[in-house]
Amino acid sequence: MDIALLLIGFIFMLIGILGSFLPVLPGPTISWIGLLLLYLTKVIPNDWWFLGITLAIALIVFMLDYVIPAVGTKKFGGTKAGMFGTMIGLLVALFFPILGPFGIIIWPFVGALVGELMNKADKKTATKAAFGSFIGFLTGTFLKFVVTIVYLGLFISKAWECKGDLFPYFN
């Protein structure tokens, strides 16, 4: 059972990393579930303080993911149309990878620009607002990615520390 929890937990960690880029998946929260599954094994001693602190961090980052792009957009004079355009641009980048890995950077900016232009902003204001929305999006994505990578490192570190008990046949 411990091996199954370890493997499922590791899968959650990988999905969490993907979730730091995909807006439909709460990456840090999913990665935290991976940590929880690791700590539910009989081998890893329960550390409720560790789990509580990492859950709090995951939830704070989850909330900040909604606040940061809004602040970036507002600071640069943008509107909700620009933020909505950023999300549409991200979905275009994910489902139509025409520009390869650069699409994840270019399409959210283009989406924000189109959203602002459709909201009747002039080109200069729309470009500035799109840039703010884009910077907010990148900041939130980077924050989620860092947290999920740290959680993966904690997961691997703890599993490695207890590898003899998790995999007794390999001692």
C-alpha contacts under 8 A as a table, 3 or more apart, distances in Angstrom:
res1	aa1	res2	aa2	distance
1	M	4	A	5.12
1	M	5	L	6.30
1	M	41	T	7.66
2	D	5	L	5.11
2	D	6	L	6.06
2	D	41	T	5.03
2	D	42	K	6.67
2	D	43	V	7.49
2	D	166	L	6.94
3	I	6	L	4.96
3	I	7	L	6.11
3	I	166	L	6.94
4	A	7	L	5.17
4	A	8	I	6.03
5	L	8	I	5.18
5	L	9	G	5.78
5	L	37	L	5.65
5	L	38	L	6.26
5	L	40	L	7.50
5	L	41	T	6.52
6	L	9	G	5.07
6	L	10	F	6.13
6	L	37	L	6.86
6	L	38	L	5.52
6	L	41	T	7.55
7	L	10	F	5.05
7	L	11	I	6.26
8	I	11	I	5.03
8	I	12	F	6.25
8	I	34	G	7.24
8	I	37	L	7.51
9	G	12	F	5.02
9	G	13	M	6.29
9	G	33	I	7.07
9	G	34	G	3.83
9	G	35	L	6.49
9	G	36	L	7.66
9	G	37	L	5.25
9	G	38	L	5.97
10	F	13	M	4.92
10	F	14	L	6.42
10	F	34	G	6.10
10	F	155	F	7.86
11	I	14	L	5.14
11	I	15	I	6.19
11	I	34	G	7.40
12	F	15	I	5.01
12	F	16	G	5.95
12	F	30	I	5.97
12	F	31	S	5.65
12	F	33	I	6.76
12	F	34	G	4.89
13	M	16	G	5.01
13	M	17	I	6.43
13	M	30	I	6.88
13	M	31	S	4.43
13	M	32	W	7.64
13	M	33	I	7.95
13	M	34	G	5.37
13	M	35	L	7.78
13	M	148	T	7.28
13	M	151	Y	7.59
13	M	152	L	6.02
14	L	17	I	5.14
14	L	18	L	6.47
14	L	31	S	7.49
15	I	18	L	5.02
15	I	19	G	6.01
15	I	27	G	7.10
15	I	30	I	7.00
15	I	31	S	7.28
16	G	19	G	4.75
16	G	20	S	6.46
16	G	25	L	7.54
16	G	26	P	7.07
16	G	27	G	3.89
16	G	28	P	5.83
16	G	29	T	7.21
16	G	30	I	4.89
16	G	31	S	4.58
16	G	148	T	6.26
17	I	20	S	5.31
17	I	21	F	7.48
17	I	27	G	5.83
17	I	28	P	7.64
17	I	31	S	7.30
17	I	145	F	6.23
17	I	148	T	5.50
17	I	149	I	6.93
18	L	21	F	5.63
18	L	22	L	6.33
18	L	25	L	7.90
18	L	27	G	6.73
19	G	22	L	4.79
19	G	23	P	6.86
19	G	24	V	7.28
19	G	25	L	4.56
19	G	26	P	5.57
19	G	27	G	3.87
19	G	28	P	7.61
19	G	30	I	7.80
20	S	23	P	7.45
20	S	25	L	7.39
20	S	26	P	6.94
20	S	27	G	4.64
20	S	28	P	7.15
20	S	141	T	5.74
20	S	142	F	7.76
20	S	144	K	5.02
20	S	145	F	5.13
20	S	148	T	7.40
21	F	27	G	7.91
21	F	141	T	6.03
21	F	145	F	7.56
22	L	25	L	5.79
23	P	26	P	7.27
23	P	87	M	7.71
25	L	30	I	7.81
26	P	29	T	5.55
26	P	30	I	6.18
26	P	62	F	6.67
27	G	30	I	5.24
27	G	31	S	6.15
27	G	144	K	6.57
27	G	145	F	7.79
27	G	148	T	6.70
28	P	31	S	4.98
28	P	32	W	6.07
28	P	58	A	5.04
28	P	59	L	7.83
28	P	61	V	7.30
28	P	62	F	7.18
28	P	144	K	6.14
28	P	145	F	7.96
28	P	147	V	6.25
28	P	148	T	5.29
29	T	32	W	4.99
29	T	33	I	6.45
29	T	55	L	7.32
29	T	58	A	5.27
29	T	59	L	6.77
29	T	62	F	7.38
30	I	33	I	5.12
30	I	34	G	6.63
31	S	34	G	4.99
31	S	35	L	6.55
31	S	148	T	6.01
31	S	151	Y	6.56
31	S	152	L	7.42
32	W	35	L	4.94
32	W	36	L	6.19
32	W	54	T	6.91
32	W	55	L	6.38
32	W	58	A	6.93
32	W	151	Y	7.10
33	I	36	L	4.87
33	I	37	L	6.17
34	G	37	L	5.15
34	G	38	L	6.38
34	G	155	F	7.87
35	L	38	L	5.10
35	L	39	Y	6.34
35	L	51	L	7.68
35	L	151	Y	7.31
35	L	155	F	6.06
36	L	39	Y	5.11
36	L	40	L	6.21
36	L	51	L	6.92
37	L	40	L	5.01
37	L	41	T	6.88
38	L	41	T	5.68
38	L	44	I	7.07
38	L	155	F	7.31
38	L	159	A	7.68
39	Y	42	K	7.86
39	Y	44	I	5.44
39	Y	45	P	6.75
39	Y	46	N	5.85
39	Y	47	D	7.59
40	L	44	I	7.28
40	L	46	N	7.35
41	T	44	I	5.80
42	K	45	P	7.23
43	V	162	C	7.04
43	V	165	D	6.22
43	V	166	L	6.45
44	I	158	K	7.77
44	I	159	A	7.92
44	I	162	C	6.95
47	D	50	F	5.41
47	D	51	L	6.39
48	W	51	L	4.98
48	W	52	G	5.85
49	W	52	G	5.05
49	W	53	I	6.08
50	F	53	I	5.28
50	F	54	T	6.12
51	L	54	T	5.23
51	L	55	L	5.96
52	G	55	L	5.09
52	G	56	A	6.15
53	I	56	A	5.08
53	I	57	I	6.26
54	T	57	I	5.04
54	T	58	A	6.13
55	L	58	A	5.01
55	L	59	L	6.15
56	A	59	L	5.17
56	A	60	I	6.09
57	I	60	I	5.10
57	I	61	V	6.12
58	A	61	V	5.23
58	A	62	F	6.09
58	A	147	V	7.69
59	L	62	F	4.87
59	L	63	M	6.27
60	I	63	M	5.18
60	I	64	L	6.09
61	V	64	L	4.90
61	V	65	D	6.03
61	V	143	L	7.38
61	V	144	K	6.68
62	F	65	D	5.28
62	F	66	Y	7.30
63	M	66	Y	5.62
63	M	67	V	6.65
64	L	67	V	4.79
64	L	68	I	5.70
64	L	140	G	7.22
65	D	68	I	5.77
65	D	69	P	7.10
65	D	140	G	5.15
65	D	141	T	7.65
65	D	144	K	7.85
66	Y	69	P	6.36
66	Y	70	A	6.83
67	V	70	A	5.29
67	V	71	V	6.14
68	I	71	V	5.13
68	I	72	G	6.12
68	I	136	G	5.36
68	I	137	F	7.31
68	I	139	T	7.25
68	I	140	G	6.17
69	P	72	G	4.99
69	P	73	T	6.01
69	P	83	M	7.15
69	P	132	G	7.81
69	P	133	S	5.60
69	P	134	F	7.56
69	P	135	I	7.38
69	P	136	G	3.83
69	P	137	F	5.16
69	P	139	T	7.83
69	P	140	G	7.01
70	A	73	T	5.13
70	A	74	K	5.97
70	A	80	K	7.91
70	A	83	M	7.04
70	A	133	S	7.13
70	A	136	G	7.10
71	V	74	K	5.11
71	V	75	K	5.86
71	V	136	G	7.09
72	G	75	K	5.21
72	G	76	F	6.40
72	G	132	G	4.75
72	G	133	S	5.42
72	G	134	F	7.86
72	G	135	I	6.45
72	G	136	G	4.66
73	T	76	F	5.37
73	T	77	G	6.26
73	T	78	G	4.70
73	T	79	T	6.67
73	T	82	G	7.32
73	T	83	M	6.98
73	T	129	A	5.71
73	T	130	A	7.18
73	T	131	F	7.80
73	T	132	G	4.58
73	T	133	S	4.27
73	T	134	F	7.88
73	T	136	G	6.87
74	K	77	G	4.98
74	K	78	G	5.06
74	K	79	T	6.63
74	K	129	A	7.61
74	K	132	G	7.53
75	K	78	G	7.39
75	K	132	G	6.93
76	F	128	K	5.95
76	F	129	A	4.95
76	F	131	F	7.53
76	F	132	G	5.10
76	F	133	S	7.88
77	G	125	T	7.15
77	G	128	K	7.21
77	G	129	A	5.27
77	G	132	G	7.89
78	G	81	A	7.87
78	G	82	G	6.11
78	G	83	M	7.93
78	G	116	E	7.09
78	G	125	T	7.85
78	G	126	A	7.25
78	G	128	K	7.70
78	G	129	A	4.21
78	G	130	A	6.96
78	G	132	G	7.28
78	G	133	S	7.27
79	T	82	G	5.41
79	T	83	M	6.82
79	T	116	E	7.01
79	T	129	A	7.58
80	K	83	M	5.02
80	K	84	F	6.04
81	A	84	F	5.05
81	A	85	G	5.99
81	A	112	A	7.31
81	A	115	G	4.83
81	A	116	E	5.77
81	A	118	M	7.81
81	A	119	N	6.43
82	G	85	G	4.94
82	G	86	T	6.18
82	G	111	G	7.26
82	G	112	A	4.18
82	G	113	L	6.53
82	G	114	V	7.49
82	G	115	G	4.65
82	G	116	E	4.96
82	G	129	A	6.99
82	G	130	A	6.14
82	G	133	S	6.62
83	M	86	T	5.04
83	M	87	M	6.55
83	M	112	A	6.09
83	M	115	G	7.67
83	M	133	S	5.98
84	F	87	M	5.23
84	F	88	I	6.32
84	F	111	G	7.84
84	F	112	A	7.07
84	F	115	G	6.92
85	G	88	I	4.99
85	G	89	G	5.99
85	G	108	P	7.05
85	G	110	V	7.77
85	G	111	G	4.13
85	G	112	A	4.27
85	G	113	L	7.25
85	G	114	V	6.61
85	G	115	G	4.72
85	G	116	E	7.79
86	T	89	G	5.02
86	T	90	L	6.21
86	T	107	W	7.60
86	T	108	P	4.27
86	T	109	F	6.18
86	T	110	V	7.43
86	T	111	G	4.78
86	T	112	A	4.50
86	T	115	G	7.85
86	T	130	A	7.94
86	T	133	S	6.89
86	T	134	F	6.91
86	T	137	F	7.78
87	M	90	L	5.03
87	M	91	L	6.32
87	M	108	P	6.45
87	M	111	G	7.30
88	I	91	L	5.12
88	I	92	V	6.25
88	I	108	P	7.09
88	I	111	G	6.07
89	G	92	V	5.04
89	G	93	A	6.23
89	G	107	W	4.52
89	G	108	P	4.06
89	G	109	F	7.07
89	G	110	V	6.50
89	G	111	G	4.39
89	G	112	A	7.34
90	L	93	A	5.01
90	L	94	L	6.26
90	L	104	I	6.23
90	L	107	W	5.95
90	L	108	P	4.92
90	L	111	G	7.81
91	L	94	L	5.05
91	L	95	F	6.08
92	V	95	F	5.36
92	V	96	F	5.49
92	V	97	P	7.60
92	V	107	W	6.81
93	A	96	F	5.45
93	A	97	P	5.35
93	A	98	I	7.54
93	A	99	L	7.94
93	A	103	G	5.14
93	A	104	I	5.27
93	A	107	W	5.79
93	A	108	P	7.72
94	L	97	P	5.97
94	L	104	I	7.15
97	P	100	G	5.16
97	P	101	P	7.53
97	P	103	G	6.41
98	I	103	G	6.98
99	L	102	F	5.68
99	L	103	G	4.78
100	G	103	G	5.62
100	G	104	I	7.94
101	P	104	I	5.98
101	P	105	I	7.73
102	F	105	I	5.35
102	F	106	I	6.17
103	G	106	I	4.96
103	G	107	W	5.46
104	I	107	W	6.01
104	I	108	P	6.84
105	I	108	P	6.27
105	I	109	F	7.01
106	I	109	F	5.43
106	I	110	V	6.26
107	W	110	V	4.94
107	W	111	G	5.94
108	P	111	G	4.99
108	P	112	A	6.16
108	P	134	F	6.42
109	F	112	A	5.15
109	F	113	L	6.17
109	F	130	A	5.85
109	F	131	F	6.62
109	F	133	S	7.52
109	F	134	F	5.38
110	V	113	L	5.03
110	V	114	V	6.12
110	V	130	A	7.62
111	G	114	V	5.16
111	G	115	G	6.01
111	G	130	A	7.97
112	A	115	G	4.98
112	A	116	E	6.14
112	A	129	A	7.60
112	A	130	A	4.66
112	A	131	F	7.89
112	A	133	S	6.64
112	A	134	F	7.28
113	L	116	E	5.22
113	L	117	L	6.14
113	L	126	A	5.64
113	L	127	T	5.84
113	L	129	A	7.45
113	L	130	A	4.84
114	V	117	L	5.03
114	V	118	M	6.00
115	G	118	M	5.16
115	G	119	N	6.23
116	E	119	N	4.88
116	E	120	K	6.72
116	E	121	A	5.72
116	E	126	A	5.03
116	E	129	A	7.24
116	E	130	A	7.08
117	L	120	K	5.22
117	L	121	A	5.08
117	L	122	D	6.68
117	L	123	K	6.94
117	L	126	A	5.86
118	M	121	A	7.29
121	A	125	T	6.05
121	A	126	A	5.47
122	D	125	T	5.46
122	D	126	A	5.90
123	K	126	A	5.03
123	K	127	T	5.95
124	K	127	T	5.22
124	K	128	K	6.22
125	T	128	K	5.13
125	T	129	A	6.04
126	A	129	A	5.11
126	A	130	A	5.89
127	T	130	A	5.02
127	T	131	F	6.09
128	K	131	F	5.13
128	K	132	G	6.37
129	A	132	G	5.02
129	A	133	S	6.18
130	A	133	S	5.07
130	A	134	F	5.98
131	F	134	F	4.98
131	F	135	I	6.06
132	G	135	I	5.11
132	G	136	G	6.14
133	S	136	G	5.11
133	S	137	F	6.14
134	F	137	F	5.02
134	F	138	L	6.16
135	I	138	L	5.10
135	I	139	T	6.06
136	G	139	T	5.11
136	G	140	G	6.20
137	F	140	G	5.27
137	F	141	T	6.11
138	L	141	T	5.07
138	L	142	F	5.96
139	T	142	F	5.15
139	T	143	L	6.14
140	G	143	L	5.13
140	G	144	K	6.23
141	T	144	K	5.18
141	T	145	F	6.06
142	F	145	F	5.03
142	F	146	V	6.12
143	L	146	V	5.26
143	L	147	V	6.31
144	K	147	V	5.22
144	K	148	T	6.19
145	F	148	T	5.22
145	F	149	I	6.12
146	V	149	I	5.17
146	V	150	V	6.13
147	V	150	V	5.11
147	V	151	Y	6.15
148	T	151	Y	4.98
148	T	152	L	6.11
149	I	152	L	4.96
149	I	153	G	6.18
150	V	153	G	4.99
150	V	154	L	6.21
151	Y	154	L	5.00
151	Y	155	F	6.05
152	L	155	F	4.95
152	L	156	I	6.13
153	G	156	I	5.22
153	G	157	S	5.93
154	L	157	S	5.04
154	L	158	K	6.08
155	F	158	K	5.39
155	F	159	A	6.10
156	I	159	A	5.08
156	I	160	W	5.85
157	S	160	W	5.14
157	S	161	E	6.07
158	K	161	E	5.00
158	K	162	C	6.43
159	A	162	C	5.27
159	A	163	K	5.78
159	A	166	L	7.75
160	W	163	K	4.84
161	E	164	G	7.96
162	C	165	D	5.53
162	C	166	L	6.19
163	K	166	L	4.92
163	K	167	F	5.71
163	K	168	P	7.83
164	G	167	F	5.36
164	G	168	P	5.34
164	G	170	F	7.18
164	G	171	N	5.92
165	D	168	P	5.41
167	F	170	F	5.73
167	F	171	N	7.37
168	P	171	N	5.62
